[in-house]
Amino acid sequence: MPVTNAPPLGPPAPDTIEPVHFSRKCTRKPRSGAPTVPVIHGLVSMALLLGLILIRGSDLLGFGPLPGVWLSGGLAVVALLWCIVHLTRRVGVFDAVPNAGPNESFRLNCVGPREYLEQHGPLADLSFEPAIFHSIFVQKSMRCQVVVFILVLLPAFAVMHYLFAWFLGIPGWDRLVLSKIWLAVGLALWFTGWMWPTYFRVVPGRLDVMRFSNLHGRPIAIERFDLRQAKITVDLRRSIIFVDDGCRKADFTFMLMRGRTRFAYYVLLAALSTHKPPPLPDDALLG
């Protein structure tokens, strides 16, 4: 299915543009929880598999398991130090924003530096092609997701068991059982997330939140928001967007989205755009 993040078209409009208030922190709590569990499962699962592969590879090469253990530990320390440096630098960038928090007198608020957004283009009254963004674990789980997760658990555990026995050379049901269970839960969790992803379709003046089914190959639910009238807070620090259009208050976490700052830019660009959006179908992302 085509996915496009086309750049804005045409020069900025000469009229006065509605201002966007930039701040360094937002304390508003989202109704939808952050995907903390799948993120932890994903990181721990990758680290666990990499460590086991290095240990097994060292053993197969005739060096014994100890070099693999040391290499795994060294890589873990390097990764941890990189994360600390990256997060420290990022916190410093956010803390350098002059305003402390969102200003309720502004319709449009953004938590984060202006430069993060303007690297993708100007915040102006522009026309642009529909922009599609994909993420998982954005919305609350449906009953069918829970059922599929439970049904996939046993096959996922069997896959992990035979992977350990065949590739890692660890036979039997009594060794590293907790690791197998952890990896099976992570595999089932991410499978259900992949089966029902969420797509954000951004057009001038509007945001379409489309829950998609990879089983049926089409959207199964669409929620539309008029961005020209709604109050919007884009929190780049926590990767959350808050949309209040008077009768509805919604929030969406885009932590697991590629191009997070680009998505934030397009949401605010759509809120500023007075151009007419193109007609788009409800049964597909693009016409």
PETA-V985878 format. One record per residue. N is the residue number from 1. RES is the residue in three letters. OMEGA is omega in whole degrees, -180 to 180 (999 if undefined). Layout:
n: (N N)
res: (RES RES)
omega: (OMEGA OMEGA)
This chain:
n: (1 2 3 4 5 6 7 8 9 10 11 12 13 14 15 16 17 18 19 20 21 22 23 24 25 26 27 28 29 30 31 32 33 34 35 36 37 38 39 40 41 42 43 44 45 46 47 48 49 50 51 52 53 54 55 56 57 58 59 60 61 62 63 64 65 66 67 68 69 70 71 72 73 74 75 76 77 78 79 80 81 82 83 84 85 86 87 88 89 90 91 92 93 94 95 96 97 98 99 100 101 102 103 104 105 106 107 108 109 110 111 112 113 114 115 116 117 118 119 120 121 122 123 124 125 126 127 128 129 130 131 132 133 134 135 136 137 138 139 140 141 142 143 144 145 146 147 148 149 150 151 152 153 154 155 156 157 158 159 160 161 162 163 164 165 166 167 168 169 170 171 172 173 174 175 176 177 178 179 180 181 182 183 184 185 186 187 188 189 190 191 192 193 194 195 196 197 198 199 200 201 202 203 204 205 206 207 208 209 210 211 212 213 214 215 216 217 218 219 220 221 222 223 224 225 226 227 228 229 230 231 232 233 234 235 236 237 238 239 240 241 242 243 244 245 246 247 248 249 250 251 252 253 254 255 256 257 258 259 260 261 262 263 264 265 266 267 268 269 270 271 272 273 274 275 276 277 278 279 280 281 282 283 284 285 286 287)
res: (MET PRO VAL THR ASN ALA PRO PRO LEU GLY PRO PRO ALA PRO ASP THR ILE GLU PRO VAL HIS PHE SER ARG LYS CYS THR ARG LYS PRO ARG SER GLY ALA PRO THR VAL PRO VAL ILE HIS GLY LEU VAL SER MET ALA LEU LEU LEU GLY LEU ILE LEU ILE ARG GLY SER ASP LEU LEU GLY PHE GLY PRO LEU PRO GLY VAL TRP LEU SER GLY GLY LEU ALA VAL VAL ALA LEU LEU TRP CYS ILE VAL HIS LEU THR ARG ARG VAL GLY VAL PHE ASP ALA VAL PRO ASN ALA GLY PRO ASN GLU SER PHE ARG LEU ASN CYS VAL GLY PRO ARG GLU TYR LEU GLU GLN HIS GLY PRO LEU ALA ASP LEU SER PHE GLU PRO ALA ILE PHE HIS SER ILE PHE VAL GLN LYS SER MET ARG CYS GLN VAL VAL VAL PHE ILE LEU VAL LEU LEU PRO ALA PHE ALA VAL MET HIS TYR LEU PHE ALA TRP PHE LEU GLY ILE PRO GLY TRP ASP ARG LEU VAL LEU SER LYS ILE TRP LEU ALA VAL GLY LEU ALA LEU TRP PHE THR GLY TRP MET TRP PRO THR TYR PHE ARG VAL VAL PRO GLY ARG LEU ASP VAL MET ARG PHE SER ASN LEU HIS GLY ARG PRO ILE ALA ILE GLU ARG PHE ASP LEU ARG GLN ALA LYS ILE THR VAL ASP LEU ARG ARG SER ILE ILE PHE VAL ASP ASP GLY CYS ARG LYS ALA ASP PHE THR PHE MET LEU MET ARG GLY ARG THR ARG PHE ALA TYR TYR VAL LEU LEU ALA ALA LEU SER THR HIS LYS PRO PRO PRO LEU PRO ASP ASP ALA LEU LEU GLY)
omega: (-175 176 -177 171 -173 179 178 -179 172 -180 177 177 -177 -177 178 -177 177 -176 174 -179 180 -179 -174 -177 177 -178 -180 -179 178 176 177 -177 176 -179 -176 -177 179 178 178 179 -179 -178 -179 -180 179 179 -179 180 179 179 180 179 179 180 180 179 177 180 -179 179 176 -180 -175 -176 -173 177 177 178 180 179 178 179 179 178 178 179 179 179 179 179 178 179 -180 180 -179 -179 178 179 -179 178 179 179 -180 -178 179 178 -173 -174 -175 -175 179 179 -176 177 176 176 -176 178 176 175 -178 -179 179 -177 179 -178 -173 172 179 179 -180 172 -174 179 -175 168 -180 178 178 179 -177 179 -174 176 177 -178 179 -176 -180 -177 173 -180 -179 177 179 179 180 178 -179 -179 -177 -174 -177 175 179 178 178 178 179 -179 -178 173 178 -176 -175 -174 -176 178 180 -177 175 -179 -172 -178 -180 -180 -179 178 179 179 -180 -179 178 178 178 179 179 -179 -178 176 179 176 178 -178 -178 179 176 175 174 177 -176 176 179 176 -173 173 176 177 -171 172 -171 175 176 177 -179 180 -179 176 177 177 180 176 -175 179 176 -175 -180 -179 -173 169 -172 171 177 -178 180 179 -179 -179 179 173 177 179 177 -180 178 -179 -179 172 -176 174 -178 178 179 -179 -175 -179 171 -180 -176 -179 177 177 179 178 -177 178 179 177 178 179 -180 -173 175 -177 -177 178 179 176 -178 -178 177 -176 178 -180 -180 179 999)
